[in-house]
Amino acid sequence: MAGTRPPREIGDIDSIDSIGSIADDPRHAASVIPVLSLPVRVRTRWALQVAQLAPSIHNAQPWRWHLDAPPNDGSRVDLRLDPSRQLPALDPDGRQQEISCGCALGALLIGAAAAGLAADTELVPRGLPGVLAQVTFTDAGVTSSTAL
């Protein structure tokens, strides 16, 4: 292993554990292949690391992730707007903040697909105030890089 990184905070997630050489740098597609054998929850965390690379208004990263594991092997992620990261002088109505959250959601879905996860996405789910999107991940059954 080239070296270990300290865990990083992402939203409401306690920390992202280093997956070692498997995901030292989520920007390298070659690091994805060994990820396919990992549990869904670990691959979901890897996809969240990819989502953190999404562009945002002045790199404010105005999103908050909440990771919840349902009883089955899937993982559910809630995307919320982080009001403490609003830039009132540049974005008084929060439009660019919401666009930034959409970029993060797109990056999450791309990372999840690369990690062999199927995503069921619900935008602005009813009964969940403040949640912009709720994504439930399951194993897509991908077993090799040729399926990617």
FIPATOR-926453 format. One record per atom (N, C-alpha, C): z, y, x; residue in three letters; atom name. Coordinates in nm, 3 decimals, decimal comma. Layout:
+---------+---------+---------+------+------+
!      pz !      py !      px ! rest ! atom !
+---------+---------+---------+------+------+
!       Z !       Y !       X !  Ala !   CA !
...
+---------+---------+---------+------+------+
***
This chain:
+---------+---------+---------+------+------+
!      pz !      py !      px ! rest ! atom !
+---------+---------+---------+------+------+
!   0,000 !  -0,116 !   0,085 !  Met !    N !
!   0,000 !   0,000 !   0,000 !  Met !   CA !
!   0,000 !   0,123 !   0,090 !  Met !    C !
!  -0,086 !   0,217 !   0,058 !  Ala !    N !
!  -0,104 !   0,335 !   0,142 !  Ala !   CA !
!   0,021 !   0,422 !   0,147 !  Ala !    C !
!   0,101 !   0,419 !   0,048 !  Gly !    N !
!   0,221 !   0,504 !   0,042 !  Gly !   CA !
!   0,264 !   0,517 !  -0,102 !  Gly !    C !
!   0,386 !   0,551 !  -0,122 !  Thr !    N !
!   0,433 !   0,564 !  -0,259 !  Thr !   CA !
!   0,456 !   0,710 !  -0,292 !  Thr !    C !
!   0,434 !   0,740 !  -0,418 !  Arg !    N !
!   0,458 !   0,875 !  -0,469 !  Arg !   CA !
!   0,586 !   0,872 !  -0,549 !  Arg !    C !
!   0,657 !   0,983 !  -0,554 !  Pro !    N !
!   0,773 !   0,987 !  -0,644 !  Pro !   CA !
!   0,724 !   0,990 !  -0,788 !  Pro !    C !
!   0,802 !   0,940 !  -0,883 !  Pro !    N !
!   0,761 !   0,946 !  -1,023 !  Pro !   CA !
!   0,741 !   1,090 !  -1,067 !  Pro !    C !
!   0,644 !   1,111 !  -1,160 !  Arg !    N !
!   0,617 !   1,245 !  -1,211 !  Arg !   CA !
!   0,654 !   1,251 !  -1,358 !  Arg !    C !
!   0,700 !   1,366 !  -1,400 !  Glu !    N !
!   0,733 !   1,386 !  -1,540 !  Glu !   CA !
!   0,606 !   1,420 !  -1,617 !  Glu !    C !
!   0,591 !   1,361 !  -1,736 !  Ile !    N !
!   0,480 !   1,394 !  -1,825 !  Ile !   CA !
!   0,536 !   1,402 !  -1,966 !  Ile !    C !
!   0,545 !   1,521 !  -2,017 !  Gly !    N !
!   0,591 !   1,540 !  -2,154 !  Gly !   CA !
!   0,725 !   1,475 !  -2,178 !  Gly !    C !
!   0,735 !   1,401 !  -2,288 !  Asp !    N !
!   0,859 !   1,335 !  -2,325 !  Asp !   CA !
!   0,878 !   1,201 !  -2,253 !  Asp !    C !
!   0,781 !   1,161 !  -2,172 !  Ile !    N !
!   0,792 !   1,035 !  -2,102 !  Ile !   CA !
!   0,894 !   1,051 !  -1,992 !  Ile !    C !
!   0,983 !   0,954 !  -1,977 !  Asp !    N !
!   1,087 !   0,963 !  -1,875 !  Asp !   CA !
!   1,026 !   0,983 !  -1,738 !  Asp !    C !
!   0,934 !   0,899 !  -1,699 !  Ser !    N !
!   0,862 !   0,915 !  -1,574 !  Ser !   CA !
!   0,746 !   0,817 !  -1,572 !  Ser !    C !
!   0,649 !   0,846 !  -1,492 !  Ile !    N !
!   0,537 !   0,756 !  -1,473 !  Ile !   CA !
!   0,566 !   0,678 !  -1,345 !  Ile !    C !
!   0,582 !   0,549 !  -1,359 !  Asp !    N !
!   0,609 !   0,468 !  -1,241 !  Asp !   CA !
!   0,482 !   0,455 !  -1,159 !  Asp !    C !
!   0,497 !   0,459 !  -1,030 !  Ser !    N !
!   0,382 !   0,438 !  -0,944 !  Ser !   CA !
!   0,337 !   0,294 !  -0,958 !  Ser !    C !
!   0,211 !   0,273 !  -0,983 !  Ile !    N !
!   0,158 !   0,139 !  -0,998 !  Ile !   CA !
!   0,109 !   0,090 !  -0,862 !  Ile !    C !
!   0,146 !   0,162 !  -0,758 !  Gly !    N !
!   0,110 !   0,120 !  -0,623 !  Gly !   CA !
!  -0,038 !   0,136 !  -0,596 !  Gly !    C !
!  -0,095 !   0,043 !  -0,527 !  Ser !    N !
!  -0,235 !   0,055 !  -0,485 !  Ser !   CA !
!  -0,331 !   0,044 !  -0,602 !  Ser !    C !
!  -0,284 !  -0,003 !  -0,717 !  Ile !    N !
!  -0,372 !  -0,018 !  -0,833 !  Ile !   CA !
!  -0,419 !   0,118 !  -0,882 !  Ile !    C !
!  -0,330 !   0,216 !  -0,884 !  Ala !    N !
!  -0,368 !   0,346 !  -0,940 !  Ala !   CA !
!  -0,319 !   0,459 !  -0,851 !  Ala !    C !
!  -0,338 !   0,446 !  -0,721 !  Asp !    N !
!  -0,296 !   0,554 !  -0,632 !  Asp !   CA !
!  -0,366 !   0,684 !  -0,668 !  Asp !    C !
!  -0,489 !   0,675 !  -0,710 !  Asp !    N !
!  -0,561 !   0,794 !  -0,750 !  Asp !   CA !
!  -0,645 !   0,759 !  -0,872 !  Asp !    C !
!  -0,604 !   0,801 !  -0,993 !  Pro !    N !
!  -0,677 !   0,763 !  -1,113 !  Pro !   CA !
!  -0,818 !   0,819 !  -1,120 !  Pro !    C !
!  -0,855 !   0,908 !  -1,027 !  Arg !    N !
!  -0,991 !   0,962 !  -1,027 !  Arg !   CA !
!  -1,091 !   0,864 !  -0,968 !  Arg !    C !
!  -1,044 !   0,757 !  -0,904 !  His !    N !
!  -1,135 !   0,660 !  -0,844 !  His !   CA !
!  -1,154 !   0,542 !  -0,938 !  His !    C !
!  -1,274 !   0,528 !  -0,989 !  Ala !    N !
!  -1,301 !   0,421 !  -1,085 !  Ala !   CA !
!  -1,276 !   0,283 !  -1,027 !  Ala !    C !
!  -1,293 !   0,266 !  -0,897 !  Ala !    N !
!  -1,272 !   0,135 !  -0,836 !  Ala !   CA !
!  -1,128 !   0,089 !  -0,850 !  Ala !    C !
!  -1,035 !   0,181 !  -0,866 !  Ser !    N !
!  -0,895 !   0,143 !  -0,880 !  Ser !   CA !
!  -0,864 !   0,089 !  -1,019 !  Ser !    C !
!  -0,960 !   0,099 !  -1,111 !  Val !    N !
!  -0,936 !   0,058 !  -1,249 !  Val !   CA !
!  -0,940 !  -0,093 !  -1,266 !  Val !    C !
!  -1,023 !  -0,163 !  -1,193 !  Ile !    N !
!  -1,048 !  -0,304 !  -1,217 !  Ile !   CA !
!  -0,920 !  -0,387 !  -1,219 !  Ile !    C !
!  -0,828 !  -0,377 !  -1,121 !  Pro !    N !
!  -0,705 !  -0,457 !  -1,128 !  Pro !   CA !
!  -0,615 !  -0,419 !  -1,244 !  Pro !    C !
!  -0,634 !  -0,302 !  -1,301 !  Val !    N !
!  -0,550 !  -0,255 !  -1,410 !  Val !   CA !
!  -0,567 !  -0,343 !  -1,534 !  Val !    C !
!  -0,683 !  -0,406 !  -1,549 !  Leu !    N !
!  -0,713 !  -0,483 !  -1,670 !  Leu !   CA !
!  -0,614 !  -0,596 !  -1,695 !  Leu !    C !
!  -0,547 !  -0,645 !  -1,593 !  Ser !    N !
!  -0,453 !  -0,756 !  -1,611 !  Ser !   CA !
!  -0,311 !  -0,707 !  -1,640 !  Ser !    C !
!  -0,288 !  -0,578 !  -1,639 !  Leu !    N !
!  -0,154 !  -0,524 !  -1,663 !  Leu !   CA !
!  -0,125 !  -0,515 !  -1,813 !  Leu !    C !
!   0,003 !  -0,509 !  -1,851 !  Pro !    N !
!   0,038 !  -0,494 !  -1,993 !  Pro !   CA !
!  -0,017 !  -0,364 !  -2,051 !  Pro !    C !
!  -0,036 !  -0,362 !  -2,181 !  Val !    N !
!  -0,093 !  -0,246 !  -2,250 !  Val !   CA !
!  -0,011 !  -0,120 !  -2,223 !  Val !    C !
!   0,119 !  -0,130 !  -2,225 !  Arg !    N !
!   0,204 !  -0,012 !  -2,205 !  Arg !   CA !
!   0,182 !   0,048 !  -2,065 !  Arg !    C !
!   0,165 !  -0,035 !  -1,964 !  Val !    N !
!   0,141 !   0,015 !  -1,828 !  Val !   CA !
!   0,003 !   0,080 !  -1,820 !  Val !    C !
!  -0,096 !   0,018 !  -1,883 !  Arg !    N !
!  -0,231 !   0,077 !  -1,882 !  Arg !   CA !
!  -0,234 !   0,208 !  -1,960 !  Arg !    C !
!  -0,153 !   0,218 !  -2,065 !  Thr !    N !
!  -0,143 !   0,344 !  -2,140 !  Thr !   CA !
!  -0,087 !   0,453 !  -2,051 !  Thr !    C !
!   0,014 !   0,421 !  -1,973 !  Arg !    N !
!   0,071 !   0,520 !  -1,879 !  Arg !   CA !
!  -0,034 !   0,561 !  -1,775 !  Arg !    C !
!  -0,114 !   0,466 !  -1,731 !  Trp !    N !
!  -0,222 !   0,499 !  -1,636 !  Trp !   CA !
!  -0,321 !   0,596 !  -1,700 !  Trp !    C !
!  -0,357 !   0,570 !  -1,826 !  Ala !    N !
!  -0,449 !   0,659 !  -1,899 !  Ala !   CA !
!  -0,387 !   0,798 !  -1,914 !  Ala !    C !
!  -0,255 !   0,806 !  -1,931 !  Leu !    N !
!  -0,187 !   0,935 !  -1,938 !  Leu !   CA !
!  -0,197 !   1,009 !  -1,805 !  Leu !    C !
!  -0,193 !   0,936 !  -1,695 !  Gln !    N !
!  -0,211 !   1,000 !  -1,564 !  Gln !   CA !
!  -0,351 !   1,060 !  -1,555 !  Gln !    C !
!  -0,450 !   0,989 !  -1,606 !  Val !    N !
!  -0,588 !   1,041 !  -1,607 !  Val !   CA !
!  -0,594 !   1,167 !  -1,694 !  Val !    C !
!  -0,527 !   1,163 !  -1,810 !  Ala !    N !
!  -0,530 !   1,278 !  -1,903 !  Ala !   CA !
!  -0,468 !   1,403 !  -1,841 !  Ala !    C !
!  -0,375 !   1,386 !  -1,749 !  Gln !    N !
!  -0,314 !   1,502 !  -1,684 !  Gln !   CA !
!  -0,414 !   1,580 !  -1,599 !  Gln !    C !
!  -0,528 !   1,519 !  -1,568 !  Leu !    N !
!  -0,631 !   1,585 !  -1,488 !  Leu !   CA !
!  -0,724 !   1,672 !  -1,573 !  Leu !    C !
!  -0,701 !   1,674 !  -1,704 !  Ala !    N !
!  -0,788 !   1,750 !  -1,795 !  Ala !   CA !
!  -0,779 !   1,900 !  -1,768 !  Ala !    C !
!  -0,890 !   1,970 !  -1,787 !  Pro !    N !
!  -0,886 !   2,116 !  -1,771 !  Pro !   CA !
!  -0,808 !   2,180 !  -1,886 !  Pro !    C !
!  -0,747 !   2,295 !  -1,858 !  Ser !    N !
!  -0,675 !   2,367 !  -1,962 !  Ser !   CA !
!  -0,677 !   2,517 !  -1,930 !  Ser !    C !
!  -0,641 !   2,596 !  -2,029 !  Ile !    N !
!  -0,642 !   2,740 !  -2,014 !  Ile !   CA !
!  -0,551 !   2,779 !  -1,897 !  Ile !    C !
!  -0,609 !   2,839 !  -1,797 !  His !    N !
!  -0,539 !   2,880 !  -1,675 !  His !   CA !
!  -0,448 !   2,770 !  -1,619 !  His !    C !
!  -0,493 !   2,646 !  -1,635 !  Asn !    N !
!  -0,421 !   2,528 !  -1,589 !  Asn !   CA !
!  -0,277 !   2,524 !  -1,641 !  Asn !    C !
!  -0,257 !   2,575 !  -1,761 !  Ala !    N !
!  -0,123 !   2,579 !  -1,820 !  Ala !   CA !
!  -0,078 !   2,442 !  -1,871 !  Ala !    C !
!  -0,172 !   2,350 !  -1,891 !  Gln !    N !
!  -0,144 !   2,217 !  -1,945 !  Gln !   CA !
!  -0,050 !   2,226 !  -2,065 !  Gln !    C !
!  -0,099 !   2,286 !  -2,175 !  Pro !    N !
!  -0,012 !   2,317 !  -2,289 !  Pro !   CA !
!   0,013 !   2,198 !  -2,383 !  Pro !    C !
!   0,013 !   2,078 !  -2,331 !  Trp !    N !
!   0,034 !   1,960 !  -2,415 !  Trp !   CA !
!   0,164 !   1,892 !  -2,380 !  Trp !    C !
!   0,206 !   1,812 !  -2,473 !  Arg !    N !
!   0,327 !   1,731 !  -2,457 !  Arg !   CA !
!   0,293 !   1,593 !  -2,510 !  Arg !    C !
!   0,321 !   1,490 !  -2,434 !  Trp !    N !
!   0,293 !   1,352 !  -2,474 !  Trp !   CA !
!   0,424 !   1,285 !  -2,514 !  Trp !    C !
!   0,419 !   1,205 !  -2,616 !  His !    N !
!   0,533 !   1,120 !  -2,650 !  His !   CA !
!   0,480 !   0,977 !  -2,660 !  His !    C !
!   0,532 !   0,889 !  -2,578 !  Leu !    N !
!   0,489 !   0,750 !  -2,574 !  Leu !   CA !
!   0,591 !   0,665 !  -2,647 !  Leu !    C !
!   0,542 !   0,587 !  -2,742 !  Asp !    N !
!   0,629 !   0,501 !  -2,821 !  Asp !   CA !
!   0,564 !   0,363 !  -2,828 !  Asp !    C !
!   0,640 !   0,259 !  -2,806 !  Ala !    N !
!   0,586 !   0,123 !  -2,812 !  Ala !   CA !
!   0,622 !   0,060 !  -2,947 !  Ala !    C !
!   0,521 !   0,029 !  -3,028 !  Pro !    N !
!   0,549 !  -0,042 !  -3,152 !  Pro !   CA !
!   0,590 !  -0,187 !  -3,122 !  Pro !    C !
!   0,632 !  -0,263 !  -3,221 !  Pro !    N !
!   0,677 !  -0,400 !  -3,196 !  Pro !   CA !
!   0,571 !  -0,490 !  -3,134 !  Pro !    C !
!   0,445 !  -0,464 !  -3,160 !  Asn !    N !
!   0,342 !  -0,549 !  -3,099 !  Asn !   CA !
!   0,316 !  -0,503 !  -2,955 !  Asn !    C !
!   0,210 !  -0,552 !  -2,893 !  Asp !    N !
!   0,184 !  -0,520 !  -2,752 !  Asp !   CA !
!   0,112 !  -0,387 !  -2,734 !  Asp !    C !
!   0,086 !  -0,316 !  -2,843 !  Gly !    N !
!   0,018 !  -0,188 !  -2,831 !  Gly !   CA !
!   0,112 !  -0,077 !  -2,790 !  Gly !    C !
!   0,057 !   0,037 !  -2,766 !  Ser !    N !
!   0,135 !   0,157 !  -2,737 !  Ser !   CA !
!   0,082 !   0,270 !  -2,823 !  Ser !    C !
!   0,173 !   0,352 !  -2,871 !  Arg !    N !
!   0,134 !   0,468 !  -2,951 !  Arg !   CA !
!   0,171 !   0,593 !  -2,874 !  Arg !    C !
!   0,078 !   0,688 !  -2,869 !  Val !    N !
!   0,098 !   0,814 !  -2,800 !  Val !   CA !
!   0,076 !   0,927 !  -2,900 !  Val !    C !
!   0,172 !   1,019 !  -2,905 !  Asp !    N !
!   0,158 !   1,140 !  -2,985 !  Asp !   CA !
!   0,124 !   1,255 !  -2,892 !  Asp !    C !
!   0,028 !   1,335 !  -2,931 !  Leu !    N !
!  -0,008 !   1,456 !  -2,857 !  Leu !   CA !
!   0,043 !   1,576 !  -2,936 !  Leu !    C !
!   0,123 !   1,657 !  -2,870 !  Arg !    N !
!   0,180 !   1,777 !  -2,933 !  Arg !   CA !
!   0,145 !   1,900 !  -2,850 !  Arg !    C !
!   0,140 !   2,012 !  -2,915 !  Leu !    N !
!   0,122 !   2,139 !  -2,848 !  Leu !   CA !
!   0,258 !   2,183 !  -2,794 !  Leu !    C !
!   0,261 !   2,229 !  -2,670 !  Asp !    N !
!   0,386 !   2,277 !  -2,610 !  Asp !   CA !
!   0,388 !   2,430 !  -2,622 !  Asp !    C !
!   0,461 !   2,484 !  -2,721 !  Pro !    N !
!   0,460 !   2,629 !  -2,743 !  Pro !   CA !
!   0,515 !   2,710 !  -2,625 !  Pro !    C !
!   0,596 !   2,648 !  -2,541 !  Ser !    N !
!   0,651 !   2,721 !  -2,427 !  Ser !   CA !
!   0,545 !   2,752 !  -2,322 !  Ser !    C !
!   0,428 !   2,691 !  -2,335 !  Arg !    N !
!   0,321 !   2,714 !  -2,237 !  Arg !   CA !
!   0,211 !   2,805 !  -2,291 !  Arg !    C !
!   0,235 !   2,868 !  -2,406 !  Gln !    N !
!   0,136 !   2,960 !  -2,460 !  Gln !   CA !
!   0,128 !   3,085 !  -2,373 !  Gln !    C !
!   0,009 !   3,137 !  -2,360 !  Leu !    N !
!  -0,016 !   3,260 !  -2,285 !  Leu !   CA !
!  -0,050 !   3,369 !  -2,387 !  Leu !    C !
!   0,052 !   3,440 !  -2,440 !  Pro !    N !
!   0,029 !   3,532 !  -2,551 !  Pro !   CA !
!  -0,069 !   3,644 !  -2,521 !  Pro !    C !
!  -0,073 !   3,693 !  -2,399 !  Ala !    N !
!  -0,165 !   3,803 !  -2,367 !  Ala !   CA !
!  -0,310 !   3,756 !  -2,365 !  Ala !    C !
!  -0,334 !   3,633 !  -2,323 !  Leu !    N !
!  -0,470 !   3,580 !  -2,313 !  Leu !   CA !
!  -0,514 !   3,502 !  -2,435 !  Leu !    C !
!  -0,419 !   3,443 !  -2,506 !  Asp !    N !
!  -0,451 !   3,353 !  -2,617 !  Asp !   CA !
!  -0,349 !   3,373 !  -2,729 !  Asp !    C !
!  -0,350 !   3,491 !  -2,793 !  Pro !    N !
!  -0,245 !   3,523 !  -2,891 !  Pro !   CA !
!  -0,240 !   3,428 !  -3,011 !  Pro !    C !
!  -0,355 !   3,375 !  -3,053 !  Asp !    N !
!  -0,354 !   3,287 !  -3,170 !  Asp !   CA !
!  -0,347 !   3,137 !  -3,132 !  Asp !    C !
!  -0,344 !   3,106 !  -3,003 !  Gly !    N !
!  -0,329 !   2,967 !  -2,958 !  Gly !   CA !
!  -0,455 !   2,883 !  -2,965 !  Gly !    C !
!  -0,569 !   2,945 !  -2,989 !  Arg !    N !
!  -0,695 !   2,870 !  -3,000 !  Arg !   CA !
!  -0,731 !   2,798 !  -2,871 !  Arg !    C !
!  -0,723 !   2,869 !  -2,758 !  Gln !    N !
!  -0,757 !   2,806 !  -2,630 !  Gln !   CA !
!  -0,656 !   2,698 !  -2,594 !  Gln !    C !
!  -0,534 !   2,713 !  -2,639 !  Gln !    N !
!  -0,431 !   2,611 !  -2,618 !  Gln !   CA !
!  -0,471 !   2,482 !  -2,690 !  Gln !    C !
!  -0,516 !   2,495 !  -2,813 !  Glu !    N !
!  -0,557 !   2,378 !  -2,890 !  Glu !   CA !
!  -0,682 !   2,314 !  -2,829 !  Glu !    C !
!  -0,775 !   2,396 !  -2,780 !  Ile !    N !
!  -0,894 !   2,342 !  -2,714 !  Ile !   CA !
!  -0,852 !   2,264 !  -2,589 !  Ile !    C !
!  -0,756 !   2,316 !  -2,515 !  Ser !    N !
!  -0,706 !   2,247 !  -2,397 !  Ser !   CA !
!  -0,646 !   2,112 !  -2,434 !  Ser !    C !
!  -0,575 !   2,107 !  -2,546 !  Cys !    N !
!  -0,518 !   1,979 !  -2,591 !  Cys !   CA !
!  -0,628 !   1,881 !  -2,629 !  Cys !    C !
!  -0,737 !   1,933 !  -2,685 !  Gly !    N !
!  -0,852 !   1,847 !  -2,714 !  Gly !   CA !
!  -0,912 !   1,789 !  -2,587 !  Gly !    C !
!  -0,918 !   1,868 !  -2,481 !  Cys !    N !
!  -0,967 !   1,819 !  -2,352 !  Cys !   CA !
!  -0,876 !   1,708 !  -2,299 !  Cys !    C !
!  -0,746 !   1,727 !  -2,313 !  Ala !    N !
!  -0,651 !   1,625 !  -2,267 !  Ala !   CA !
!  -0,666 !   1,497 !  -2,349 !  Ala !    C !
!  -0,687 !   1,510 !  -2,479 !  Leu !    N !
!  -0,707 !   1,393 !  -2,564 !  Leu !   CA !
!  -0,835 !   1,319 !  -2,523 !  Leu !    C !
!  -0,941 !   1,393 !  -2,496 !  Gly !    N !
!  -1,065 !   1,331 !  -2,451 !  Gly !   CA !
!  -1,047 !   1,256 !  -2,320 !  Gly !    C !
!  -0,975 !   1,317 !  -2,227 !  Ala !    N !
!  -0,950 !   1,251 !  -2,098 !  Ala !   CA !
!  -0,864 !   1,126 !  -2,117 !  Ala !    C !
!  -0,767 !   1,132 !  -2,210 !  Leu !    N !
!  -0,684 !   1,015 !  -2,239 !  Leu !   CA !
!  -0,770 !   0,900 !  -2,289 !  Leu !    C !
!  -0,861 !   0,929 !  -2,380 !  Leu !    N !
!  -0,946 !   0,824 !  -2,437 !  Leu !   CA !
!  -1,041 !   0,766 !  -2,333 !  Leu !    C !
!  -1,090 !   0,850 !  -2,243 !  Ile !    N !
!  -1,177 !   0,800 !  -2,135 !  Ile !   CA !
!  -1,097 !   0,710 !  -2,041 !  Ile !    C !
!  -0,978 !   0,755 !  -2,003 !  Gly !    N !
!  -0,892 !   0,674 !  -1,916 !  Gly !   CA !
!  -0,854 !   0,542 !  -1,981 !  Gly !    C !
!  -0,826 !   0,546 !  -2,111 !  Ala !    N !
!  -0,790 !   0,423 !  -2,182 !  Ala !   CA !
!  -0,907 !   0,325 !  -2,187 !  Ala !    C !
!  -1,026 !   0,375 !  -2,212 !  Ala !    N !
!  -1,144 !   0,287 !  -2,214 !  Ala !   CA !
!  -1,166 !   0,224 !  -2,077 !  Ala !    C !
!  -1,147 !   0,304 !  -1,972 !  Ala !    N !
!  -1,163 !   0,251 !  -1,837 !  Ala !   CA !
!  -1,058 !   0,146 !  -1,805 !  Ala !    C !
!  -0,942 !   0,154 !  -1,870 !  Ala !    N !
!  -0,834 !   0,058 !  -1,848 !  Ala !   CA !
!  -0,842 !  -0,060 !  -1,944 !  Ala !    C !
!  -0,952 !  -0,070 !  -2,019 !  Gly !    N !
!  -0,971 !  -0,184 !  -2,109 !  Gly !   CA !
!  -0,889 !  -0,176 !  -2,236 !  Gly !    C !
!  -0,865 !  -0,056 !  -2,285 !  Leu !    N !
!  -0,786 !  -0,038 !  -2,407 !  Leu !   CA !
!  -0,875 !   0,009 !  -2,521 !  Leu !    C !
!  -0,849 !  -0,042 !  -2,639 !  Ala !    N !
!  -0,913 !   0,008 !  -2,760 !  Ala !   CA !
!  -0,820 !   0,114 !  -2,819 !  Ala !    C !
!  -0,877 !   0,222 !  -2,870 !  Ala !    N !
!  -0,796 !   0,332 !  -2,922 !  Ala !   CA !
!  -0,826 !   0,356 !  -3,069 !  Ala !    C !
!  -0,721 !   0,367 !  -3,149 !  Asp !    N !
!  -0,731 !   0,408 !  -3,288 !  Asp !   CA !
!  -0,669 !   0,547 !  -3,295 !  Asp !    C !
!  -0,753 !   0,649 !  -3,316 !  Thr !    N !
!  -0,708 !   0,788 !  -3,308 !  Thr !   CA !
!  -0,704 !   0,851 !  -3,446 !  Thr !    C !
!  -0,592 !   0,915 !  -3,476 !  Glu !    N !
!  -0,578 !   0,991 !  -3,599 !  Glu !   CA !
!  -0,550 !   1,136 !  -3,562 !  Glu !    C !
!  -0,640 !   1,225 !  -3,601 !  Leu !    N !
!  -0,622 !   1,367 !  -3,572 !  Leu !   CA !
!  -0,537 !   1,432 !  -3,680 !  Leu !    C !
!  -0,443 !   1,513 !  -3,639 !  Val !    N !
!  -0,349 !   1,585 !  -3,725 !  Val !   CA !
!  -0,296 !   1,490 !  -3,834 !  Val !    C !
!  -0,219 !   1,389 !  -3,793 !  Pro !    N !
!  -0,169 !   1,290 !  -3,890 !  Pro !   CA !
!  -0,073 !   1,353 !  -3,990 !  Pro !    C !
!  -0,086 !   1,312 !  -4,117 !  Arg !    N !
!   0,002 !   1,363 !  -4,223 !  Arg !   CA !
!   0,144 !   1,313 !  -4,201 !  Arg !    C !
!   0,239 !   1,396 !  -4,236 !  Gly !    N !
!   0,379 !   1,358 !  -4,228 !  Gly !   CA !
!   0,439 !   1,368 !  -4,089 !  Gly !    C !
!   0,362 !   1,418 !  -3,993 !  Leu !    N !
!   0,412 !   1,434 !  -3,857 !  Leu !   CA !
!   0,389 !   1,578 !  -3,813 !  Leu !    C !
!   0,477 !   1,669 !  -3,851 !  Pro !    N !
!   0,458 !   1,810 !  -3,816 !  Pro !   CA !
!   0,456 !   1,831 !  -3,666 !  Pro !    C !
!   0,363 !   1,911 !  -3,622 !  Gly !    N !
!   0,351 !   1,943 !  -3,480 !  Gly !   CA !
!   0,269 !   1,845 !  -3,399 !  Gly !    C !
!   0,231 !   1,732 !  -3,458 !  Val !    N !
!   0,152 !   1,633 !  -3,386 !  Val !   CA !
!   0,004 !   1,665 !  -3,409 !  Val !    C !
!  -0,068 !   1,688 !  -3,298 !  Leu !    N !
!  -0,211 !   1,716 !  -3,307 !  Leu !   CA !
!  -0,293 !   1,589 !  -3,321 !  Leu !    C !
!  -0,248 !   1,483 !  -3,256 !  Ala !    N !
!  -0,318 !   1,355 !  -3,263 !  Ala !   CA !
!  -0,221 !   1,243 !  -3,235 !  Ala !    C !
!  -0,248 !   1,129 !  -3,297 !  Gln !    N !
!  -0,170 !   1,009 !  -3,271 !  Gln !   CA !
!  -0,270 !   0,899 !  -3,236 !  Gln !    C !
!  -0,248 !   0,837 !  -3,120 !  Val !    N !
!  -0,340 !   0,735 !  -3,071 !  Val !   CA !
!  -0,262 !   0,605 !  -3,053 !  Val !    C !
!  -0,312 !   0,498 !  -3,111 !  Thr !    N !
!  -0,253 !   0,366 !  -3,093 !  Thr !   CA !
!  -0,348 !   0,283 !  -3,009 !  Thr !    C !
!  -0,296 !   0,230 !  -2,900 !  Phe !    N !
!  -0,376 !   0,151 !  -2,807 !  Phe !   CA !
!  -0,347 !   0,003 !  -2,823 !  Phe !    C !
!  -0,452 !  -0,078 !  -2,812 !  Thr !    N !
!  -0,440 !  -0,223 !  -2,807 !  Thr !   CA !
!  -0,533 !  -0,273 !  -2,698 !  Thr !    C !
!  -0,513 !  -0,396 !  -2,657 !  Asp !    N !
!  -0,598 !  -0,456 !  -2,556 !  Asp !   CA !
!  -0,737 !  -0,476 !  -2,615 !  Asp !    C !
!  -0,839 !  -0,426 !  -2,547 !  Ala !    N !
!  -0,976 !  -0,438 !  -2,597 !  Ala !   CA !
!  -1,037 !  -0,573 !  -2,561 !  Ala !    C !
!  -0,965 !  -0,655 !  -2,485 !  Gly !    N !
!  -1,018 !  -0,786 !  -2,449 !  Gly !   CA !
!  -1,117 !  -0,783 !  -2,335 !  Gly !    C !
!  -1,121 !  -0,672 !  -2,261 !  Val !    N !
!  -1,211 !  -0,661 !  -2,147 !  Val !   CA !
!  -1,151 !  -0,741 !  -2,031 !  Val !    C !
!  -1,231 !  -0,827 !  -1,970 !  Thr !    N !
!  -1,179 !  -0,912 !  -1,863 !  Thr !   CA !
!  -1,247 !  -0,890 !  -1,729 !  Thr !    C !
!  -1,352 !  -0,807 !  -1,727 !  Ser !    N !
!  -1,420 !  -0,784 !  -1,599 !  Ser !   CA !
!  -1,479 !  -0,644 !  -1,595 !  Ser !    C !
!  -1,518 !  -0,604 !  -1,477 !  Ser !    N !
!  -1,575 !  -0,470 !  -1,461 !  Ser !   CA !
!  -1,712 !  -0,459 !  -1,526 !  Ser !    C !
!  -1,781 !  -0,569 !  -1,550 !  Thr !    N !
!  -1,914 !  -0,562 !  -1,610 !  Thr !   CA !
!  -1,907 !  -0,512 !  -1,753 !  Thr !    C !
!  -1,794 !  -0,534 !  -1,820 !  Ala !    N !
!  -1,777 !  -0,486 !  -1,956 !  Ala !   CA !
!  -1,754 !  -0,337 !  -1,960 !  Ala !    C !
!  -1,711 !  -0,278 !  -1,849 !  Leu !    N !
!  -1,688 !  -0,135 !  -1,846 !  Leu !   CA !
!  -1,818 !  -0,063 !  -1,836 !  Leu !    C !
+---------+---------+---------+------+------+
***
